Structure formats: C-alpha cells, structure tokens
Amino acid sequence: MPDHEKLNYVEFPARDLSATKTFFETVFGWSFTDYGPEYTAFTNAGLEGGFFQSDLCSTTDKGGALLVFYSRNLEDTLNKVEAAGGEIIKPIFSFPGGRRFQFREPSGNEFGVWADPE
C-alpha cells in the first residue's frame, strides 16, 4: 500500500519511447510495461512512474524538476550513460556533500547522478 501523502509516482514526456526505454533498461535496469503506443510505465527505479508520448522534455533550464540517482561509482555510471546514448551536460563536479554529473537521456529529459565524496 502506498504511504499516505508521500510521493508515489512520477511521469515524464518522451519524444522517443523506444529509445528512452532501451536507455533506462540498459543503464539503470528499469523494467517497463506498455499501456498502448503512447505510454509506458517503469518499475525497479526507486520510485515508480511512466513516460508519455510528447514532443516536450523536462529540463532544469525550463523550470523542470531534477531527479537525481545515487551511484556508488560515479565514473562507471557516467560511462554507462554515455555508452547508452546519454548526453553529459554537466561533467562530474563537487558540491557540498559529494560529487555529481547531469545528463540528458535520448528523449531530452535531464537527470543527475550523485555519489559520496571521494
């Protein structure tokens, strides 16, 4: 049962559902269930959600929220993101409490990945 008044689900636009699904399956091990040709839901992501067909994308420069993954090995995760077709838009940098990078997945949505300080 979902927790009362806690975040439970998130949805993102996606220009290319197939490429987005392949990216997240490859890099982060997500599983998908399609609900018609214009919507796919994901699980095994820490927070369940979905992607809907749209020409829009979620980026911080347009006011979109930044969802951030945790990684035990930031460099390995960055390499997986690049190998799967992600675009690194902010290379690894330090911030109070750790290090992180930001990327765009194939449909243009922006995400971050952080790790503990070295």
N, C-alpha and C positions, 0 to 999 in steps of 0.2 A: 504494500500500500504506500503511495506517495506520502511524503511528510507534508503536513498542513502548512500552507503559506510559505513553502520553500521552493526555490527554482526546481523545475521538474523537466522542462523540455525547451529546446531552442530550435529555431528554424532559420535557414539561410537561403538566399536566392542562388541560383546556379544557371549559368549560360549553357554549360555542357554537363548534363547529369552523368553521363557515362564516364567522362574524363575525371570528374570530381570523385565519383565512386571509386574508380581504379586508384586514384591518388591516395585517398584515405585508407583503403584496404591495404595498399602496399606499404605505406609509411607507418601507419598507426594501428593496423589490424582491426579496423572497424568492420562490422557486418551490416548489410543493407537488406531491406525489404521494400520492393517496389509496390506502390499503390497507384497504378496507372502509369501512363507515359510521362507525366509531368510532376511526379512526386516520389521521393524515396526517403524512407526513414532509416536512421542509423542507430546501432547499439554498440556496446563494448567501447564506449568513448569516455566514460566517467559521468556523462550527462547525456541522456537520450535526446534525439532531435531528428531533423529532416532537412532536405533540400527540395525547393520547389523551382520549377522552370521559370526563369526570368532573365531579362537582359541586364538587370541591375546586379550590383555586388556590394558587399559590406566592407568598407574601408574606414580607417580612422580619420583620414583627411576629409571624409564626407560626414563625419559625426557618428560612424558606426562603432558599436562596442567591440573591444578587442578581447577575444577569448584566448587564453594562454595555457599551453600544455606545459607539463613538468617533464624534465628529462634527467636521467642520472648521468648521461654522457652527451653533452650539448653538441660537440663536434660530430659525433656519429649521427645524431638526429638531423643536423644540418645537412650532412652528406646524403642521407636518405631522402630528405625533402628535395634537394637538387636533382638527385638521380631519378626521382619520380616525376619530374617536370615542374616542381615548385620554383617560384622566383624569390630569391632572397632580396628583400627591400631594405632591411637594416641588418648589416652583418653583426656578428657577436659583439656585444658591448657590455660593460659593467654597469650595474646600478646598485643602490643600497640594498644589500641582502642577496646579491647573486649576479648572474650574467644571463643575457638573453639575446635572441635574434627574432626578427619578424619576417614573414613570408606571405606570398600570395599563392593560393592553390590554383589549379587550371581554370576555374571559373572566375577568378579575380578576387575572391574573398580573402581578407587579411587576418592572419593569426600570429601569435607569438609562441615562443618556446623559451622556458627559463630553466636554469639549473642553479644549484647552490654555488657559492663562491669556491674557487679552487683552493 
